Amino acid sequence: MTEIRGAIAPHVEAGWVEAMLLELRLQGVSGDRIGAALAEVEAHVVDSGQGAEEAFGDPVEYARSLGLPAEPEQSRTATLKGVVPTLIQLFGLVAVVAAMPWGPDAVGVTTTLLAGLVVAALLPVVVVALGDRVLRAIVERPVVVFLATMLILAAVAAGLIAAGRLGLDQGLFELPRPLMLVIGLLALALGTWVAVRSDATEPDVVSSPVPGSRLPRPGVRHWAWTALPVPVATVFLAGLLSLL
């Protein structure tokens, strides 16, 4: 954020620039439009001698008032495609958890296990449906969101285990436990690889109308936050279940 302010809007308050830029990013606005909007604010501040807060008010409200269009890559359909790696990972998580406790015997595929797969598939869809609210929480409080996700997954796993022990599920067919474990680990590896590859694409950039003022996109998305949470959750749940 400091580099962006220094190159495009050096006379605008750092906190104001950060809030405006983040809001526009969350709206899916492209880097060149963000740079042009910041340059306009910079020009007004320099010409008028006013501060950005005095001239334009709250940066979030001002960003929303601009009505800048979102890029097609930021559409909800594109976001849904982006959760496919997480869906693959969550399938792997459920398969690995189902293989607990690890051993040579078979795993019964039951209605409870299928319910776990359905829950795992629905979670990313719910996140996308909630849209900006979830994304804002991820950007502004990543640790809190991560811990909350761990707690939700632990609660779902505990509920499914409890349902199984209470005899509320029905057996469908069986798979060798080592095969179930291998399937889960392969799904986790595949989903993680796809997520990392997806984030390795050429990043959008914040650019100013002034030639040469191009800066890399701030880290709203990073492969560590998109690719690692589910594998970490799998390790957490596997360790938790091994203690039960």
N, C-alpha and C positions, 0 to 999 in steps of 0.2 A: 504493500500500500504506500509506503514511504517513497519508493522509486516512482510509482505512478504519479503521486502528487508532485514530486520534484520535477518530473519531465513535462507534465501537462498542466497542472494547477498549483504552482508553487506558492501563490499568494492566498490560497484558500485554506481555511483551517483543516488540519489533518483529520480530526474526528469527523468533520462534515463530509469531506471527500470519501472517507472510508464508508460511512453510512450510506451515502448516495450510490457509490459504486456497488456495494454489496446488494442493495435493493434492486438495482438494475440487473445484476447478475442473476439474482433469484427470479427475476421476471423473464430470463432467457434472452435478454437483449445482447446483440453482438458487440464485440470489442470496439469496432470502428464507430458505432453509434454512441457507445458510452464515452469514448474519447472525445467525440464532437460535443457531446453535452457538457462534459467537464471543461472543455476549452471555452465554451460559451460562458460558463460561470466564471472562469478565470478572467476572461476579457471584461465582463461586467464589473467584477471586483476591482480590477486594475483601473478601469475608467472612472468608476464612481467613488472609489475609496471606501465603499461600504464592505462590511463583512458578509460572508455568504449567508449566515444565519439571519442577519438583518435584511438582506436583499431578497432572499428566496424562502426564508422560513425553515421549517423542519426538513432535513435532507431526504428523509423517507417519503414524506408527503410530496415534496417537490419532484422526486424521481417518479412517483406514481402519476403525478399530474402531467408529465411529459407525454404519456401515451405512446411510448416507443414500441414498435412491433417486436415480437419475439421471433427468433430464428426458427425455421422449420425443424432443425435438429433438436430444438428444445421442446417440441410438441409433446403432448401426452402419449401419442402413439410411439414416438421415438423413445420416450422414457420407459414405456412398457417393454419395448425391445431390449432396453438396457438392463432390465431386471432378470432377463433369461439366465445369465450366469449365476445369479443368486438363487434362482429356482433350482438349477442343477446342484448347487452347493447344498441347499436345504434338503434335497432328496438324499444326497450323500450323508448329511447329518442324521436324518431319520434312519437310514440303513445302518450306519455305524452304531447308533444307540440301540437299534433293534438287535444287533449282534452281541450286545452285552447280556450276561457275562460271557467273555470270550471262551470258547472251548470247541471240541470236535463235534458236538451234537448238532441237531437241526434246529432251525428257527421257524416257528410257526407264523406264517403270514396270516394275520387276523384282521377282523374289522377295525379293531383298535389301531393297528399299525396303518391301515389305509386311512383312517381318520387323521392320524399324525401327518401323513403325506399331504392330505387335503389342506390341513392347517398350514403346513410349510409352504404350499403353493399359493395360498391366499394372502399370506403376510405381505409379500412384495406388492401384490395388487392393491391391497388396502393402503399401503404407503403411497403408491402412485395416485390413488384416488383422493387422498388427503392433500396431495399437491404441495403447495408452498409452505404450509404450516409445518410439515415434517421436515422439508428441506431446510427451512430456517432453523429449526431445532437442531438438526445435524450440524449445520455450519456454526451456530452460535454456542451450542452446548454439546460438543461431540462426545465427551466423556460421560455425561449424564445419559445421553441417548444410548451409548454403547452398554452402559450398566443396566439400563432399563430393558434393553433387548435381551441381555443375558438372563435377567430375572423372568421375563416373559417366556423365553425358551425353556428355562428350568421349570416354571410352573406348568407349561404344556406337557413337558416330559413326565413330570410327577403325576399329573392328572391321567395321562395315558397309562402309566404303570399301575396307578391305583385302580383304574377301570379294569385292567387285565386281571389284577389279583382278586377283584370282587366278582369275577366271572361274567362281566358285562359284554365281553367280546366273543366272537365265534371264529373258529379256525377255518381257513380257506384252503391253504396248501402249505407245504414246507420247503425250505431251502437249507442246504448245509450252512452252518454258521460261518465257517471260513469264507464261503462264497459270498454270503451277505456282507461280511466285512470288506472283502475285496471290492465288491460293487460300490459300497459306500465310499471307500477311499479313492477309487477311480473317479467317482462323480465329484468328490471334493476337489481332486486334482484338476479335472477338466473344467469345472466351474471357475476355479481360481485362475487357471491359465487364460480362459476366455475373458475374465474380468480384467486381468493385467493387460492383455492385448488390446482390449477396448479402450483403456486409458492411455495407451501408448500412441494414439493417433495425434496428429499435428494439433496443438492447442490453439484455441482462439486467443487473440491478443487485443489488448486495449491500445488503440492507436489514436494519435492526435492528427487534426488536419495539417499541423505543421510537419513538413517532410522530415523523416528521420526519427520521429518520436514514437517508436513502437516498443511496447513492453510486453513481456509474457503475461498470460492470464493468471490472476491470483489463484491460489490453491483452493478453490471451492470444492473441486473434486480431486482426489488423489487415490492412486491404486491401493494404498494401504488401508483407506477407509472403505473402499468398495470391494476389495478382494479378500481381506483377512478376517473380518468379524465372524463369518460363519465357521471357518476352520478353527478359530480360537474358541468359539462357542462349542464346537464339537469336542475339543479337548477338555473344556470345562465340564460339559455334561458327562463325558465318558469317565472323567475322574470322580465326579459326584456320584454317578451310579455305581462305580466300583466300591464306594464306601457304604452303600446301602445294604 
